[in-house]
Amino acid sequence: MQGLQGIKESISSAENLQSIVSTMKAHASSNINQFQNAAKASMEYRRILDMSLYIVLSEEEILPLEDTSDGNILHIVFGSDHGLAGTFNEKISTFALEEIPKDENHKIIIVGQQILQRLQDDYKIHKFFMQPQTTDSISSMVNRLLVEIDELRDNIPVEKIILYYNRPKDDATFVEDTELLFPIDLSELIKYQSIWDSKSIPTYFVKKETIISDLIRQYFFITLYRTFCFSLASENASRLASMQSAEKNIDERLEELNFEYRRERQNSITSELNDVVSGFKAIRGSKY
């Protein structure tokens, strides 16, 4: 059993850890709000882009995507750079391992150091990127990722680009998800056919090829931007839940340590009193 000094040191360490956990909780909670707000805004922008693409392509014959297995497929997996995020990285890495075949036609780009450590023994990683930590830094990272994708497509034919990430749910949890970045599933645009208030859809006056090219570039950008936001919101939600669990454990441990300290202190006081009484009796007995 620890002495009084050892118990006091344990209490001090637990209180310091409690302060760190409390700070991490506040930081994660703040991050969740900013990334969820950014994701919400990007979803609305993506909706406008989808509607715009439908307007431009409404006169074209839109066919459903064919499920082809030939050619190169690029997989982009989103994780975190930092630990203490609960099951966030374990879930998405396990999901990727189940979904991505292990052959040379499947190229992998990793976002996040924690995912790199979990997948590099199973796959040959084409490129690794750090995960941005603020909404301001997401845009620059998306541009870097788009440059890398363009360079890869210049060197080899890429038939599909698939995103793997954790998506936040309404109950402060998250779920693994995928999204097809390329080619664009134009058949999904049909849902905008009946949402116009007027009898005819809006028109445009820019050259068709120019506006399609511009809309597709924006489509790629905002889809990746939204994926970063979803992943970062999920990471911080998982970290918040992990810190709440850690805080509960620390509180319980502090309660045990304080009880042990009071008991040990009482035993020490009782022992000291017994020594005083015994000494008094010995001195008193020596006088007679």
Secondary structure, 3 states (H helix, E strand, C coil): CCCHHHHHHHHHHHHHHHHHHHHHHHHHHHHHHHHHHHHHHHHHHHHHHHHHHHHHHCCCCCCCCCCCCCCEEEEEEECCCCCCCCCHHHHHHHHHHHHCCCCCCEEEEEECHHHHHHHCCCCCEEEEECCCCCHHHHHHHHHHHHHHHHHHHHHCCEEEEEEEEEEECCCCCEEEEEEEEECCCHHHHHHHCCCCCCCCCCCCCCCHHHHHHHHHHHHHHHHHHHHHHHHHHHHHHHHHHHHHHHHHHHHHHHHHHHHHHHHHHHHHHHHHHHHHHHHHHHHHHHCC
